[in-house]
Amino acid sequence: MKLQPTQIERLVQNVLDRLKEKQLIQFKTSEKEVFARAVALVTADFKREDDLVHEVHKMMDDLEKQNPGGFDRRKMFPLLKTRLAKQKGIVL
């Protein structure tokens, strides 16, 4: 999934605001530091998924070269992505 940096920031701010509103979180450092760290973590997680997608496309290209004609990319993409994500410990 592609999200713009501003969308990620709004998402993180919304989660932090709701946690504060329900008094489920207390900050040991400044809220700015927590916000920045959360944005970095969410951005890194989306980057991992993006890297996974690129790796799956590369795998499909290789498989297509080995099996010309009998290969359906639409069906193979979710299968390969799910399997590779499970192997790498990525939650989709």
MORA-V376933 format. One record per residue. N is the residue number from 0. PHI is phi in radians with two decimals (none if undefined). Layout:
# MORA-V376933
{{N,PHI} {N,PHI}}
This chain:
# MORA-V376933
{{0,none} {1,-1.74} {2,-2.19} {3,-1.32} {4,-0.94} {5,-1.19} {6,-1.18} {7,-1.11} {8,-1.08} {9,-1.13} {10,-1.08} {11,-1.11} {12,-1.08} {13,-1.10} {14,-1.12} {15,-1.09} {16,-1.08} {17,-1.19} {18,-1.14} {19,-1.14} {20,-1.04} {21,-1.61} {22,0.96} {23,-1.79} {24,-2.49} {25,-2.28} {26,-1.57} {27,-1.60} {28,-2.16} {29,-1.18} {30,-1.10} {31,-1.08} {32,-1.15} {33,-1.11} {34,-1.05} {35,-1.09} {36,-1.17} {37,-1.13} {38,-1.08} {39,-1.09} {40,-1.16} {41,-1.15} {42,-1.07} {43,-1.11} {44,-1.16} {45,-1.15} {46,-1.13} {47,-1.06} {48,-1.17} {49,-1.10} {50,-1.09} {51,-1.08} {52,-1.06} {53,-1.11} {54,-1.14} {55,-1.12} {56,-1.08} {57,-1.14} {58,-1.08} {59,-1.15} {60,-1.07} {61,-1.12} {62,-1.13} {63,-1.18} {64,-1.16} {65,-1.33} {66,-2.21} {67,-1.18} {68,1.59} {69,-1.85} {70,-2.42} {71,-1.87} {72,-1.10} {73,-1.09} {74,-1.42} {75,-1.35} {76,-1.00} {77,-1.11} {78,-1.13} {79,-1.15} {80,-1.12} {81,-1.12} {82,-1.12} {83,-1.16} {84,-1.10} {85,-1.11} {86,-1.11} {87,-1.58} {88,1.31} {89,-1.71} {90,-1.56} {91,-1.63}}
